[in-house]
Amino acid sequence: MSQPTSPRRPRFPLLRGALAAVLLLGLLGAAASGGAQTARAEPGDAPVFWTDPDSAAARQAAAWWEQGRIKDALLIDRIAERPQAVWFNDDEPGAVVRAKVEAAARADRTALLVAYFIPYRDCDGYSSGGARDAAHYREWIDDFATGLGATGAYVILEPDAVAHMVAGCGGADADERYALLAHAVERLKLQPNTTVYLDAGNAGWIPDEGRLVAPLRSSGIDEADGFALNVSNFHTDAESSDYGHRLADALGGDKHFVVDSSRNGNGPYTGDESWCNPPGRALGTPPTTETGDAALDAYLWIKRPGESDGTCRGGPRAGQWWPAYALGLAERARG
């Protein structure tokens, strides 16, 4: 597979830089007067994670630069120029996994990937789909792992899969699901330099973190490097960190975790379907491993900001790029 090329940028880079400086100062000043959570990436903090040059956000920013929509292009660059996860939710992922990890390695960065193909995915919700059955999933995860080779990556394993079972998901067999997740952890960890975080929901879904302990153990948490929190959700860094420490303690105190900070700059929404394209949200803490917390390995942008949660509030289908929503997230962010 050929590697993605960088999207076209304006023909006048010096002009772009000057415009960026002026407009970005104005944008930051406007955002600072709002209620968005402050981004905490520190000056000079070099991210270790790879930024995909051919993301939907990068293509959108390039198109708007060419069209002269400079303010909008600058806003979308806040998304496009930061590392985000690449999601895998279709059959035969191995070749694309290999292309992504090799592109990251050439840039001296680490790819952040999401494996999202568990049978009866999303409990038949907006992101329904996944493997046909257990055998199909084992084949899929083997293909995914083979694609990693020895290069390695950070892998977020099956967002929502455990928490959905704890909360209630009648279409899936709990024992089978947990066994498949444990198999996935084991198979992925056979690959050198691969770090695996098993998803554990978010701070608002299963408030009693103790209910997650046995399911996570059955799903291979002891062999994983840690767990992921707040994927595609909006709880603040503080809420997620507190919840993560409580869950880590419940698991024995030695597990680390990562937090999805991609869209939590204004915290959670309090209306109906608070998880699905809620209005008024903002980009959160930029991706960084400098967390100031020994147990919190990184703030990551696991959900790709600007991609829809599903066909609610006028959005396109789950995972599709939504420029208007992306602009709102970027406009309301502080940094």
Number of C-alpha atoms within 10 A of each C-alpha: 7 5 12 13 9 13 14 13 16 16 10 8 10 10 11 15 11 11 15 18 12 10 16 16 12 12 20 15 13 14 19 16 10 12 14 21 21 17 16 16 18 11 6 6 11 12 17 17 24 25 24 23 19 15 20 19 26 24 19 20 28 23 17 18 20 15 11 12 13 18 17 18 23 25 23 27 18 22 27 25 16 18 25 25 21 23 20 18 19 13 16 16 20 19 14 16 24 20 17 22 25 22 20 22 17 10 13 12 18 25 27 26 21 20 21 23 26 30 24 22 24 20 19 14 11 16 18 14 18 20 20 12 12 15 10 16 21 18 14 24 26 18 17 24 25 19 23 26 19 14 17 24 27 19 25 26 25 23 26 24 28 24 20 20 20 16 12 12 18 11 12 18 12 19 12 14 21 20 15 22 25 21 18 27 25 16 16 23 18 13 18 13 16 19 18 25 24 30 24 31 23 25 22 15 15 16 11 12 20 14 15 21 17 12 20 21 15 18 25 21 25 16 15 22 20 24 24 29 29 31 24 26 28 29 26 22 21 10 15 24 21 12 19 27 17 15 24 20 14 16 19 10 12 12 20 21 25 27 27 29 32 28 31 25 28 22 23 19 19 9 9 8 11 13 16 19 23 19 14 16 24 29 31 32 26 25 27 20 19 17 16 9 11 10 18 22 18 21 24 25 27 29 23 25 29 26 22 25 24 19 15 15 13 10 18 15 16 18 17 16 21 19 19 10 21 25 20 18 27 27 24 26 29 24 23
